[in-house]
Amino acid sequence: MHKLNRMHKEKVQQFIAITGASEKVALQTLKNSEWHLEGAFDIFYSQPQIRTATDSRNLEELYNRYKDPYADMIMADGISLLCNDLQVDPADIVMLVVSWHMKAATMCEFSKQEFVSGLQSLGVDSMDKFRERIQFMRNELKDEQKFREIYNFAFGWAKEKGQKSLALDTAIGMWQLLFAEKQWPLVDHWCQFLQARHNKAISRDTWSQLLEFARNVDPTLANYDAEGAWPYLIDEFVEYSVENAVIQKTS
């Protein structure tokens, strides 16, 4: 690395420390990302052919540490222990991102396949590497496309098995968690409206369309189009907001 300046050398060392990649791979990946570390991580973890292989024995040991003693699954107690080892609160949104990487079917459960495949996709085979990846996963929430994927994943992940809709209390909790990241100013008004007027489970269509509404309609509702193809519940929310002077809608 004698031809690199100090800043580039430091980034190479940081990249190697977090990913476990060789110097050659670190150098090439950073060059491909124009020396942006987060961009380099994205490239590294999205292209399996350039990752160093994870140690399957280590993955087995990690899984066995958290596996439920009575089922071949990681259940709530195991996830609680995992959060403790990661030094992360179980209610932290980053655990939703972890579950998204693992393609987990159900909240508070990881099958062995989900857990092992998820860690492999992250290039993780030790708790130290897992902890180092936490900040990377937090940063993924700042990416618009990844946030959309995580948001849509959350619906299926959080609903009860066998149900098509998401229980209202669960949906409200998930919206408050997700929109705390995206800072949608109307989230509390939306949740209050649902409790006052709806009080029913949330459909997948309403769930997905609310993100589009939050992204595309100004918080003052100035650009809201009543003739648009919004779900009836969102139309009702707008009417409720104007009627109750939550929002002074401009014409």
Secondary structure, DSSP 8 states (H G I E B T S, - for coil): -TTS-HHHHHHHHHHHHHH---HHHHHHHHHHTTT-HHHHHHHHHH-GGGS----HHHHHHHHHHHS-TTSSEE-HHHHHHHHHHHT--TTSTHHHHHHHHTT-SSTT-EEHHHHHHHHHHHT--SHHHHHHHHHHHHHHTTSHHHHHHHHHHHHHHHS-TT-SSB-HHHHHHHHHHHHHHHT-TTHHHHHHHIIIII-S-B-HHHHHHHHHHHHHS-TT-TT--TTS---HHHHHHHHHHHHTTSS----
